[in-house]
Amino acid sequence: MAAIAFARLGYDTRYLRLAPFLATDRRAMVLAEFGVRALSYEEIQGGIGKYFTQRSALSRQAYERIFRDSPVEQAIADSLCMSDEDRERFSLANEHYLSSELAELCELIMFATEISNADPGRPIRIVTAFTKLSQTVISWGRESNKNIELVSLPRVLSFGGYLIRGLAKYLSVKKAAFQGRHVTAGQQQSPETSVLPEEISNEIIFFPHKGIYYGDLFLKDHYYSNDPASPFHPTRILHLSLGEPKAERARTDQYYALHQIPNSDLHALGAVAVRRWAFDYIRLIWRGRHRWGANSKKRTSSHFAFYFARYCHLRLYLSGLERLPRAKIALVGYDVLFPPMLSVALALHDIVTVATQERFFAPFQGIYRLIFDYYLPVGPRVCRFLSDHPRLARLGHCDPIGPVRAEDISARQTEFPEKYSAIKRERKLILALDFHSETTAVANARAMANNWRTNKRFYLDMIRLAIDFPHAHIVLKGKDTNATTLSQMQDIMSVIGMMPNISFETDLSTYSPSLMAAMADLAVACHTSLVDEMLAVGKPALIYDFIDHPTSHFGYDQYPVIVKTYQELRLRVAELIEGSPLMPSDMFAEMRQDYYSYGIDNLSARLRLHNRLEDIYHQVNGRVN
C-alpha cells in the first residue's frame, strides 16, 4: 500500500521483492498498472560482482560496529554453557544470519547506485522499515553516493510489519513440525500419523538438503558405503529433512521406502515452544543486564529481535537433537547452504559435523560462513583461502579430497550413444552449459546471474559460434529445460531448430552431466560446477564470463580458463579445435593438483572420502569410549 501511495504521489516507484501472496506475474502486472514496478537484475550493467563485494563488506562492518561483543550474545552463550570454541562458532553463525538479513538492503543500495549513475542528478529514496540497523547500513551506502536518501516508514507500521513477519515465521515453524515425519525401514507412513520411537539409535545422521535427488541430474549418495556392515551404509544412516513441504519430498520419500532408509524431520523431532523460549529469552537478558553499561547504545528493538530469532533457531535445533542421544556424526549435503546455527547446535550436542564441497567456487564469494569439524573440499586452494579469511569459516580440519562426482566423467569415456557418436565422427562436439532459467517474470527479476537477458546473450553467442565453426557441433545443456518452453525464448529456439550444427539436449535423464562431459571435445560454460569437474579430469573447458561472475570474486589465479568477450571466446575455441592445449601441460597439472587434488595419490576422490569417513568414525568412537 505504501508503494502504491508513493506512485500516486508521482514518484517512480520500484520494489525489490513482493510478499508471497503477491508474487505472481498477474498480480505484478496489476501493480505495474498502478505505477509500481519491479527492480530487475536485467537492468544491472557491468556484472553482479559488486553486490557480493558490498554485501560482504557491509555485513562485516555491521557486525563489528553493532553486534560484536553483544551482551545479548554473551547472555545466550552463558545460558547454554558454551565453551570458548562454541562461542566463536556462535559468533560466526550470527554474522552469517546478519549478512542474510542485510542482503536486501545491500541490493537496494546497489540498485539505487545503478539508477543514480545512469541519471546523476536524480535523488533516490530508499523506503524501508525504521530500525537502527537500516539507518546505519544505508548511511554507509550514502558514503559512496550522496544522492541516496533514506525514507523510514512510521514506527507503528514498522512494528506491525515485525509482528506480521514474526507470526508468519511462527506458523511456518509449526507447519514444518506438523509436516515432519519418521519413516521406519521398509514402511512409508504419512507424516500426520507416523509414530516416533522414544529413542532413535542411529549413530550417523545425514542432512541431504531438500531431498536425496538433485533435480534429474544425480543422486546425493556420495557418503554411502556398499558394505551392509559399515556405519555409512544407507540403511544405517538416519536421513533428516528440515521442514520441507510434503509435496517437495514425495520423490525422496519413495526412494527411502524403496531402499528401506530410515528418515525423519528434525523440526518434528523437537517441540516448538516459542512462548516458553520468549520467557527464557527475557529472563536471560534480565539476568545479564549488568553487562550493558557502555553498551547501552546497542539496546535497540532490531538488536533484541535479531538475537531472539537466532535464539529460537538454536532452541528448535537443540530440541530436535535431544531425540538423537546416540548420534555421533552428522553428514552435510550442501556445505554453503547448511544452516550455521544447526552446526552450533550439533557441536553443543557433541555431534561431529562432516561436509564435502558441493561447488568449488562458492566459498570465494565471501557471503557464506562454514562451521564444520571436518571440511573435505575439492582442493588445497580452498583450504588456503579459508585459512586466510578466518571470518568465513570455523573448521576443525580442512582435508582436500577432490570432486567426488568428477570420476563419473572418467568412467564414461569409452561408451557413447550412437546419437552423439555419429556427430563426433564428423564434427568436434562442443558442450555449452547455460544457466538455469526462471519460469516467471517475478522470479526472473530476482535472478542475479541466471536471468533471461544473460541466457539470451549466451544462446545468441553460441549461435554465432556455430556459424563461425560449421565443422563443430554445439549442444546446449543445463540443469533443466525451462528455456526451451519459455515464450520469451521462442525466437532463439526457432533459430536453433533450423541450424544443422547446434541443438538443445532435453533428455536429461538419458544424457547425464557426466556422460555429456565425457563425450565433449571441449566445453564453453556459464559458470557451473560441471565446468570445474571437467577441468579436474583434464578436459578443456572455458568459462565464458561476460557478466563478471566469477571473475569479480575469483579470477582462477590467472589460469587461462576464463574468456570475457566473444572475440576472445572465438579465438580460444579456434585454437582448441585445431588441437592446441588449453594451457601448457605443466601449468594444467599444477592447477589440477592445487584446485582439484589431482595426482596427490592413486586414489579416487570417492575412495579418499570413504577412507576419511572411516578414520573419523573410529576417532569419534575412541573419543566417546
C-alpha positions in Angstrom: 0.0 0.0 0.0 2.9 2.4 0.8 4.4 1.7 -2.6 1.1 2.5 -4.4 0.8 5.7 -2.3 4.2 6.8 -3.4 3.4 6.0 -7.0 0.1 8.0 -6.8 2.2 11.0 -5.5 4.2 10.9 -8.7 7.3 9.0 -7.7 8.9 6.5 -10.0 8.3 3.6 -7.6 10.1 0.3 -7.7 10.1 -2.7 -5.4 12.7 -5.4 -4.8 10.6 -8.3 -3.6 6.8 -9.0 -3.4 5.1 -10.6 -0.4 4.4 -14.3 -1.2 0.7 -13.8 -1.9 1.5 -11.1 -4.5 4.4 -12.9 -6.1 2.7 -13.9 -9.3 3.1 -12.5 -12.8 -0.6 -11.5 -13.0 -0.5 -9.6 -9.7 2.8 -7.9 -10.6 1.1 -6.7 -13.8 -1.7 -5.2 -11.7 0.9 -3.4 -9.5 2.6 -2.1 -12.7 -0.7 -0.6 -13.8 -0.7 1.4 -10.6 2.8 2.6 -11.4 4.7 0.2 -9.1 7.4 -1.8 -11.0 9.9 -4.4 -10.1 13.6 -3.8 -9.8 15.3 -6.3 -12.1 18.8 -7.7 -12.3 18.4 -7.5 -16.1 18.9 -3.7 -15.6 22.2 -4.0 -13.9 25.2 -3.1 -16.1 28.7 -4.3 -15.7 28.1 -7.5 -13.8 26.8 -8.5 -10.4 30.1 -9.0 -8.6 29.7 -5.5 -7.0 26.7 -6.8 -5.0 28.6 -9.7 -3.3 31.5 -7.5 -2.5 29.3 -4.8 -1.0 27.2 -7.3 1.0 30.2 -8.9 2.5 31.8 -5.6 3.4 28.6 -4.1 4.9 27.7 -7.2 6.9 31.3 -7.3 8.3 31.0 -3.6 9.3 27.6 -4.0 10.8 28.6 -7.0 12.9 31.9 -5.3 14.1 30.3 -2.0 14.9 26.9 -3.0 16.3 26.9 -6.7 17.2 30.4 -7.7 18.2 30.7 -8.4 21.9 26.9 -8.0 22.3 25.7 -8.5 25.8 22.7 -10.4 24.4 25.0 -12.8 22.5 27.1 -13.3 25.6 23.9 -13.9 27.7 22.7 -16.6 25.3 26.1 -18.3 25.3 26.2 -18.3 29.1 22.7 -19.7 29.4 23.8 -22.7 27.2 27.1 -23.2 28.9 29.1 -22.6 25.7 32.8 -23.3 25.6 35.2 -20.7 24.1 35.1 -22.6 20.8 31.3 -22.8 20.9 31.2 -19.1 21.4 33.4 -18.4 18.4 31.1 -20.7 16.3 28.0 -18.9 17.7 29.5 -15.5 16.8 30.3 -16.6 13.3 26.8 -18.1 12.8 25.2 -14.8 14.0 27.4 -12.9 11.5 26.1 -15.2 8.7 22.5 -14.5 9.6 23.2 -10.8 9.8 24.6 -10.9 6.3 21.4 -12.6 5.1 19.2 -10.0 6.8 21.3 -7.2 5.2 21.1 -8.8 1.8 18.1 -6.9 0.6 19.3 -3.6 2.0 22.5 -4.1 0.1 20.6 -4.9 -3.1 18.6 -1.7 -2.6 21.8 0.3 -2.2 23.2 -1.3 -5.4 20.1 -0.7 -7.4 19.9 2.9 -6.1 23.5 3.5 -7.1 22.9 2.0 -10.5 19.9 4.2 -11.2 21.8 7.3 -9.9 24.8 6.6 -12.1 22.5 6.5 -15.1 21.0 9.8 -14.1 23.5 11.6 -11.8 21.2 14.5 -10.8 18.3 12.3 -9.8 17.8 11.8 -6.0 17.0 8.2 -5.0 14.9 7.4 -1.9 15.2 4.0 -0.2 12.0 3.3 1.7 12.4 0.7 4.5 11.2 -0.1 8.0 12.7 2.1 10.7 15.4 0.3 12.5 18.8 1.5 13.8 20.4 -1.2 11.7 18.8 0.0 8.4 19.7 3.6 9.2 23.3 2.7 9.8 23.8 0.5 6.8 22.2 2.9 4.4 24.3 5.7 5.8 27.3 3.7 4.9 25.9 3.2 1.4 25.5 7.0 1.1 29.2 7.5 1.7 29.8 6.4 -2.0 26.7 8.1 -3.4 25.2 11.3 -1.8 22.1 11.1 -4.0 20.8 8.2 -1.9 18.3 9.1 0.8 16.5 7.0 3.5 12.8 7.3 4.0 11.6 5.3 7.0 8.1 4.1 7.4 6.5 5.2 10.7 7.5 3.2 13.7 3.9 1.9 14.1 3.9 0.5 10.6 7.4 -1.0 11.1 6.3 -2.6 14.4 3.2 -4.0 12.6 5.4 -5.4 9.9 7.6 -7.1 12.6 4.5 -8.6 14.2 3.2 -10.0 10.9 6.6 -11.4 9.9 7.1 -12.9 13.3 3.6 -14.6 13.2 4.3 -15.9 9.8 7.6 -17.3 10.9 6.0 -18.9 14.0 3.2 -20.5 11.8 5.8 -21.8 9.3 7.8 -23.5 12.0 4.6 -25.1 13.4 3.6 -26.2 9.9 7.1 -27.7 9.3 6.9 -29.5 12.6 3.4 -30.9 11.7 4.7 -32.0 8.3 7.8 -33.7 9.7 7.7 -37.4 9.9 9.7 -40.6 10.6 9.5 -43.5 8.2 10.9 -46.7 9.6 12.8 -49.0 7.2 10.5 -50.7 4.8 7.5 -48.6 5.6 6.0 -45.4 4.1 3.8 -43.7 6.6 2.0 -40.4 6.3 3.7 -37.5 8.3 0.4 -36.9 10.1 0.1 -40.4 11.6 3.7 -41.7 12.0 4.8 -42.6 15.5 8.3 -42.0 16.6 10.2 -44.3 18.9 11.2 -42.9 22.3 14.9 -43.3 21.4 16.4 -43.2 18.0 19.6 -45.3 17.9 21.3 -44.2 14.7 25.0 -43.1 15.1 25.2 -41.4 11.7 22.7 -38.7 10.6 22.6 -37.1 7.2 21.1 -33.8 6.1 20.9 -34.2 2.3 19.4 -30.7 1.7 16.0 -30.7 0.1 15.9 -34.4 -0.6 18.2 -37.1 -1.9 17.9 -36.0 -5.6 19.5 -33.0 -7.2 16.8 -32.4 -9.9 17.1 -35.0 -12.6 20.9 -34.8 -12.6 22.2 -37.0 -9.9 21.7 -38.8 -6.5 23.3 -37.5 -3.4 24.8 -40.8 -2.5 28.5 -40.0 -2.2 28.6 -40.7 1.5 27.1 -44.2 1.1 29.1 -47.4 1.6 28.1 -50.6 -0.2 29.1 -52.7 2.8 26.0 -53.5 4.8 28.2 -53.8 8.0 29.5 -50.2 7.6 28.0 -47.4 9.7 27.8 -45.5 6.4 25.6 -48.0 4.6 22.4 -46.0 3.7 20.1 -48.3 5.8 22.1 -47.4 8.9 22.1 -43.6 8.3 19.2 -41.5 9.6 18.3 -39.1 6.9 16.9 -35.8 8.2 15.0 -33.0 6.4 14.5 -29.5 7.8 10.8 -28.8 7.4 10.5 -29.2 3.7 6.8 -29.3 2.5 5.3 -32.7 1.8 5.0 -32.1 -1.9 8.7 -31.4 -2.3 9.8 -34.5 -0.6 7.4 -37.0 -2.3 10.0 -38.4 -4.7 12.6 -38.6 -1.9 10.1 -40.4 0.4 9.6 -43.0 -2.4 13.3 -43.6 -2.6 13.6 -44.0 1.1 10.8 -46.5 1.2 12.1 -48.5 -1.7 15.6 -48.8 -0.2 14.5 -49.2 3.4 16.3 -46.0 4.5 15.3 -44.5 7.9 14.3 -40.9 7.8 12.7 -38.1 9.8 12.4 -34.4 10.1 14.5 -32.6 12.6 11.8 -29.9 13.2 9.2 -32.6 14.0 11.6 -34.4 16.4 11.6 -31.4 18.7 9.0 -29.3 20.4 8.2 -25.9 19.1 7.7 -23.7 22.2 8.1 -20.1 21.1 6.3 -18.7 24.1 8.5 -20.6 26.5 11.6 -19.6 24.6 10.4 -15.9 24.7 10.1 -16.1 28.5 13.5 -17.7 28.7 15.0 -15.1 26.4 13.6 -12.2 28.5 14.9 -13.9 31.7 18.4 -14.4 30.4 18.6 -10.8 29.2 17.4 -9.6 32.6 20.0 -11.7 34.4 22.7 -10.2 32.1 21.6 -6.6 32.5 24.7 -5.8 34.4 26.7 -6.1 31.2 25.0 -3.3 29.4 26.9 -0.3 30.8 28.9 1.2 27.9 26.9 -0.9 25.5 23.7 0.9 26.2 23.6 2.2 22.6 23.2 -1.4 21.5 19.8 -1.7 23.2 17.6 -1.3 20.1 14.5 -3.2 19.1 16.2 -4.6 16.0 19.1 -5.8 18.2 16.8 -7.7 20.5 14.7 -9.0 17.6 17.7 -10.3 15.7 19.0 -12.3 18.7 15.6 -13.6 19.6 15.3 -15.1 16.1 18.7 -16.7 16.5 17.8 -17.9 20.0 14.6 -19.6 18.6 16.6 -21.2 15.8 19.1 -22.6 18.2 16.5 -23.9 20.7 14.5 -25.5 17.8 17.5 -27.4 16.6 18.6 -28.4 20.2 15.1 -29.7 20.9 15.2 -32.0 17.9 18.7 -33.2 18.6 17.7 -34.3 22.1 15.8 -37.2 20.5 19.1 -38.4 19.0 21.1 -39.4 22.0 23.3 -41.9 20.2 24.2 -39.7 17.2 27.9 -39.1 16.8 28.4 -37.9 13.2 26.3 -35.5 11.1 26.9 -35.6 7.3 26.2 -32.4 5.4 24.6 -32.5 2.0 25.3 -28.9 0.8 28.1 -27.2 2.6 27.4 -23.5 1.9 23.6 -23.8 2.4 23.8 -25.8 5.6 22.4 -23.6 8.5 25.3 -22.4 10.6 23.1 -22.4 13.7 22.5 -26.1 13.2 26.3 -26.6 13.2 26.4 -24.8 16.5 23.6 -27.0 17.9 25.3 -30.1 16.7 28.5 -29.0 18.4 26.6 -28.4 21.7 25.4 -32.0 21.5 28.9 -33.2 20.8 27.9 -34.4 17.3 30.8 -34.2 14.8 30.0 -32.4 11.5 31.5 -33.7 8.2 30.9 -31.8 4.9 32.2 -32.3 1.4 32.3 -29.4 -1.0 29.4 -29.1 -3.5 30.8 -26.2 -5.7 34.4 -25.3 -5.9 33.7 -21.6 -6.5 31.1 -20.9 -3.8 33.4 -20.1 -0.8 35.2 -17.4 -2.8 32.1 -15.3 -3.0 32.6 -14.3 0.6 28.9 -14.4 1.7 28.8 -17.9 3.3 30.0 -18.9 6.8 31.2 -22.5 7.1 31.2 -24.2 10.6 32.3 -27.8 10.5 34.6 -30.2 12.4 35.8 -31.8 9.2 35.6 -30.0 5.9 36.6 -32.1 2.9 36.8 -29.6 0.0 37.8 -30.1 -3.6 41.4 -28.9 -3.4 44.1 -27.3 -1.3 43.4 -23.9 -2.8 40.1 -23.8 -0.9 41.7 -24.6 2.4 44.3 -21.8 1.9 41.6 -19.3 1.0 39.5 -20.1 4.1 42.6 -20.1 6.3 43.4 -16.6 5.0 39.8 -15.4 5.7 39.0 -16.7 9.2 35.7 -14.8 9.4 34.4 -17.0 6.6 34.9 -20.4 8.3 35.5 -22.1 11.6 36.9 -25.5 10.7 38.4 -28.2 12.9 40.1 -29.9 9.9 40.3 -29.0 6.2 41.3 -32.1 4.3 41.0 -31.9 0.4 39.7 -35.0 -1.3 38.9 -33.8 -4.8 35.5 -33.6 -6.6 33.6 -36.8 -5.8 31.4 -36.7 -9.0 34.2 -35.9 -11.4 35.3 -39.6 -11.6 31.9 -40.3 -13.2 33.2 -38.4 -16.2 36.3 -40.6 -16.5 34.2 -43.7 -16.1 32.1 -42.8 -19.2 35.0 -42.2 -21.6 34.5 -45.3 -23.7 30.8 -46.0 -24.3 28.9 -43.3 -26.2 25.4 -43.5 -27.5 25.1 -43.6 -31.3 23.3 -40.2 -31.4 26.5 -38.4 -30.4 28.9 -41.0 -31.8 27.6 -40.1 -35.2 28.1 -36.4 -34.6 31.6 -36.9 -33.3 32.6 -38.9 -36.4 32.0 -35.7 -38.5 32.4 -32.8 -36.1 34.0 -31.6 -32.9 31.5 -31.8 -30.1 31.3 -28.6 -28.0 29.2 -28.8 -24.8 27.7 -25.4 -24.0 26.5 -25.1 -20.4 23.9 -22.5 -19.7 22.4 -21.0 -16.5 19.0 -22.2 -15.1 16.1 -20.0 -16.4 13.3 -19.0 -14.1 9.8 -19.7 -15.3 8.1 -16.5 -14.2 8.8 -12.8 -14.7 8.7 -12.2 -11.0 11.3 -14.8 -10.3 13.4 -13.7 -13.2 13.6 -10.1 -11.9 15.3 -11.5 -8.7 17.7 -13.8 -10.7 21.1 -12.2 -10.3 23.2 -14.2 -12.8 20.7 -16.6 -14.3 18.2 -14.1 -15.7 16.7 -14.3 -19.2 18.9 -11.5 -20.5 22.1 -13.4 -19.6 20.9 -16.7 -21.1 19.7 -15.0 -24.3 23.1 -13.4 -24.7 24.7 -16.8 -24.1 22.4 -18.6 -26.6 23.0 -15.9 -29.3 26.8 -16.1 -28.9 26.5 -19.9 -29.2 24.6 -19.4 -32.4 27.4 -17.1 -33.6 29.9 -19.8 -32.7 28.0 -22.4 -34.6 28.0 -20.1 -37.7 31.7 -19.4 -37.3 32.6 -23.1 -36.9 30.5 -25.1 -39.2 32.6 -28.2 -38.6 31.8 -28.2 -34.9 28.5 -29.2 -33.3 27.3 -27.3 -30.2 25.0 -29.0 -27.8 23.3 -26.7 -25.2 22.6 -28.3 -21.9 21.8 -27.2 -18.3 20.2 -28.4 -15.1 16.7 -28.3 -16.7 15.0 -27.4 -19.9 13.0 -24.4 -18.8 14.4 -22.2 -21.5 13.1 -24.3 -24.3 9.5 -23.7 -23.3 9.6 -20.0 -22.3 7.7 -17.7 -24.6 10.5 -15.2 -24.2 13.0 -17.6 -25.7 11.0 -19.0 -28.6 12.6 -16.7 -31.3 16.0 -18.1 -30.3 14.8 -21.7 -30.1 13.4 -21.3 -33.6 16.7 -20.3 -34.9 18.5 -23.1 -33.1 15.9 -25.6 -34.5 16.8 -24.5 -38.1 20.5 -24.8 -37.8 22.3 -28.2 -38.5 25.2 -27.9 -36.0 23.6 -26.6 -32.8 21.0 -28.3 -30.7 19.4 -28.3 -27.2 19.6 -31.6 -25.3 16.3 -32.1 -23.4 16.6 -35.7 -22.4 18.4 -35.1 -19.2 17.8 -38.5 -17.6 19.4 -40.4 -20.5 22.2 -37.9 -21.2 23.5 -37.2 -17.7 26.0 -34.4 -17.0 28.9 -36.9 -16.6 28.0 -38.6 -19.9 27.8 -35.3 -21.8 31.1 -34.1 -20.3 32.8 -37.3 -21.2 31.6 -37.1 -24.9 32.5 -33.5 -25.4 35.8 -32.5 -27.0 35.6 -29.2 -25.2 33.1 -27.1 -23.2 32.0 -23.4 -23.1 30.2 -22.6 -20.0 28.4 -20.0 -17.9 30.0 -20.8 -14.6 28.6 -24.1 -13.2 30.0 -26.9 -11.1 30.3 -29.2 -14.1 33.0 -26.9 -15.7 35.2 -27.5 -12.6 34.6 -31.2 -12.8 35.7 -31.2 -16.4 38.8 -29.3 -15.6 39.5 -31.7 -12.8 39.7 -34.7 -15.1 41.7 -32.8 -17.7 39.0 -31.9 -20.2 39.4 -28.5 -21.9 36.7 -26.1 -20.7 36.3 -22.3 -21.0 34.3 -20.2 -18.6 32.5 -17.5 -20.7 32.3 -14.7 -18.1 30.6 -11.8 -19.8 28.8 -10.8 -16.6 31.8 -10.6 -14.3 30.8 -13.7 -12.4 33.0 -15.4 -11.2 35.9 -13.0 -12.1 34.9 -10.3 -9.7 35.3 -12.7 -6.7 37.8 -15.2 -8.0 39.7 -15.0 -11.3 41.1 -18.5 -11.1 44.6 -17.1 -10.3 45.1 -16.0 -13.9 45.0 -19.6 -15.2 43.7 -19.3 -18.9 40.3 -20.8 -18.4 38.2 -17.5 -18.4 37.2 -15.5 -21.5 35.2 -12.3 -21.2 34.3 -11.3 -24.8 33.0 -13.1 -27.9 36.1 -12.3 -29.8 38.3 -13.9 -27.1 36.0 -16.9 -27.0 36.1 -17.4 -30.8 39.9 -17.2 -30.8 40.3 -19.8 -27.9 37.8 -22.2 -29.5 39.6 -22.0 -32.8 42.8 -22.9 -31.1 41.3 -25.8 -29.2 39.5 -27.2 -32.3 42.9 -27.1 -34.1 44.4 -29.2 -31.4 46.2 -26.7 -29.2 46.1 -27.4 -25.5 44.0 -25.4 -23.0 47.3 -24.4 -21.4 50.8 -25.8 -21.1 50.7 -29.3 -19.6 52.8 -28.5 -16.6 50.6 -25.5 -15.8 47.5 -27.6 -16.2 48.9 -30.3 -13.9 49.7 -27.6 -11.3 46.2 -26.1 -11.5 44.5 -29.5 -11.3 46.5 -30.6 -8.2 46.0 -27.3 -6.3 42.4 -26.8 -7.3 41.1 -30.4 -7.5 43.6 -32.6 -5.7 44.6 -34.3 -8.9 47.6 -36.6 -8.6 48.1 -36.3 -4.9 47.8 -40.1 -4.7 46.5 -43.0 -6.8 43.0 -43.0 -5.1 39.8 -41.6 -6.5 38.0 -38.8 -4.7 35.2 -41.1 -3.6 37.7 -43.6 -2.1 39.5 -40.8 -0.3 36.2 -39.7 1.1 35.3 -43.1 2.4 38.7 -43.7 3.9 38.4 -40.4 5.7 34.9 -41.2 6.9 36.1 -44.5 8.4 39.0 -42.7 10.1 36.7 -40.0 11.6 34.2 -42.7 12.8 37.0 -44.6 14.6 38.4 -41.4 16.1 34.9 -40.3 17.3 34.3 -43.8 18.8 37.7 -43.7 20.5 36.9 -40.3 22.0 33.5 -41.4 23.2 34.7 -44.7 24.7 
